[in-house]
C-alpha cells in the first residue's frame, strides 16, 4: 500500500498576491445578482456611457457569456473596474484568452492584453460622481484593455 504525502512546504508554492476584497463586495455582489436581469439590457447601449458589456468565452466550457461592467473609454482602450475583485469569471476568461470583445455605446471593440492598473491611474477616466461611488465602495482594482480592432455588428 502506498501513501500520498502532501507537501506543506511554502517554498514550493508560487507566491500569491494578496487581493483586497472591496469594502461592500458581498453586498454589491448580491445586489448585482438580483438586478442583472434589468442591468444587462442597459449595458453597452448607444445612449449608456457608464456600463459596457464584456463578451467572453468560458475557459473550460467554451460557452459564450455576456457580463455588464462599469467601464470608461480611454485613448487606447477601456478601463474597467473590478467591483467584485480579480477572481470574477469574466476577468479570468479575458486573461486566459488574452482578450475578448467590449460592447460600449452600441459598438463592439476587440480588445486584448488585460492588465491590472492602480486606482491613481484609473480613477481620472471616470466621471466625478462615479469616482465618488468607486471610492466609497472601496474599489481599488482596475484593468486596462487595449483596442485590437473596432467591429461593427
N, C-alpha and C positions, 0 to 999 in steps of 0.2 A: 504494500500500500504506500502510495506517495502522498505527501502533504504539500499543499501550496503554502508558500511563505510570502507574506505580504510585507513589502519593504516600507518602513515608515521613515526612512532617511530623507530629510528635507532637501539635502544637497542633490538628490537625484531628480527632484521635481523641478519643472521650469518655474521661473519666478512669475507670479501673477500680480498684476497691478491692482491695487485696491480701487474699487469703483464705489464712489459715494452715492448712496441712493438719494433721489430727490426728496425734499422735505415732506411733500404731500403725495409721494409716489403711489402709495396704496389707495388713497382716496381718489386721486386723479385717474388711476388705472380702473377702479370700479366705475367711476363716473363715465369714463371713456367707453367701457364695455357696454354700459347701459344706453349710451347716446350714439353709438356708432351707426345705428340704423338711420338716423337722420343727419349725421355729420358726413357720412360717406357721399351722399348725393351732392353735397355742397362743395366738397373739396375738388380742386382742380378746374372749377368753372371759370369762364372768362371774366366774370364780374367779381370773383373772390381772390384777392391778392394775399390773403392770410394763410389759407390752407391749400396744400398741394396733395396730390395722390402719388404714392410710390407704387409703381408696378414692378413686381419682382417674382422670381421663381423659387419654390421651396428647395432647400439644399438637398434633401433626400428624396422627396416625392416628385419634384419637378413640376408641381402644380403651379398655376399662375395665381397670384394674390394681388390685392389692392389694399393699401393701407393709407388712411388720411394722416397727414403730419403737418405741423407748423413749419413753414419754410419761407425763406426770403431769397429773392433773386439777387445775385451779385454779378459783377462783370464777367467772371469766368465760370459761373455755375450757380449753385444754390448752397445756402446754409440751412441746415435742418436741426431743430432742437431735439435732443434725446430726452423727452419728458419722462420716460419710464426707464431710463438707464440704457447702457450699451448692450444689454443682454436681450433686447427685444428681437423677435424673429426677423422683421423686415431689415434691420440693420445687419444682423448676422448673414442674411441672404445676400444683401448687397456686397458685403465683404467677400463672401465665398465666391460670388460670380464676378467680382471686380467691377460691378456697376449694375445699372438697370435703367429704368425709364421713370422720369418725373413728369407728371401731368400738372401743369401750372398755367392758370389763366386760359384754359381751353386749348393749349398746345402740348404736344408730347416732346420731351427732350431726352435723348440718350445721354446718360451720364456715366462717368467712370471714376475710378480712383477715390472711393470714400476715405477720408482722412479725419481723424479727431483733431479738433482745434479747441482752444480755450475760450472762456467766456469773454475775455477782454477783446479778442479778435472778432467774435461772432456777434455780440450784442449791438454794435453800431449799425448792423444791417437791418435790425428790426425797428419798427416804429416805437416812439416813446411809450405808448400805452402797453404794447407788447413787452417791451423791456421791463417795465414795472412788474407785470404779471410773471414774467420769467424769473425775475429776481425774488419776488415774494414767494414763489413756489420752490425756490432753492435749486432751480435747474441750472446746472453748470456744465452739462455735457452737450456738445455740438459736433456735427460733422459737416465737412465741406465736400461736395461732389462737383466734379468739373464737367463742362459740356463736352460731349463727344460729337453730337450732331442734333439738329432740330428735325423732328419727324412730324409731318402733318398727318392727321388722322381723318 
